[in-house]
Amino acid sequence: MTLAVYPGSFDPFTLGHRDILLRSLKIFDQVVIAVGVNQNKKTLFTANERVEMIEKEVNEIKLDKNNIVKVECFEGLIVDLASKHNAKSLIKGVRGPVDYDYEAQMAGMNTVMCPDLETIFLMSKPEFSFIHSSLVKQISLMGGDVTGFVSDSIKNQLKTKS
Ligand code: PNS
């Protein structure tokens, strides 16, 4: 069984994240979605809320019989979580040059800490390349319509926070 870890803040999980997950599942049998908890970073949704929201999204996906998706939160280094799962691959979605610069730095440092762990970059599809969780939150909190950026279920969760 091939396994990859897909880490992120997912505050909230967008249609772009969903697309990266679906494409990862064509490459790997199992994907662990790792919801990052950073005590210094303020999030709109708690870690548990983010995990529950993503689990709901995943339950609505008709998975191939070989595919397994798990969702969990983690605190600390992603290399340690990958090692706990014996994962050799990290999945990262890249929307453009700004993401690339940041992700390349993290991939480089993770490779030094854990040489056996490969970061697999998937380019966002053009229709998702502009979706940022932070902008989705801003639009929703200001009463805008976030249809097309997140699922209906997450849209409703966002409304509960405004
Ligand atoms: O959605 P984001 O903000 O791109 O997610 C960032 C996340 C949680 C994936 C990243 O910050 C992370 O991997 N945090 C874990 C801490 C860590 O391993 N830091 C060293 C990376 S070089």
Residues whose N, C-alpha, C, O or C-beta is under 5 A from the ligand:
A	BS01	PNS	P7 G8 S9 F10 G36 G76 L77 I78 V79 M106 M109 N110
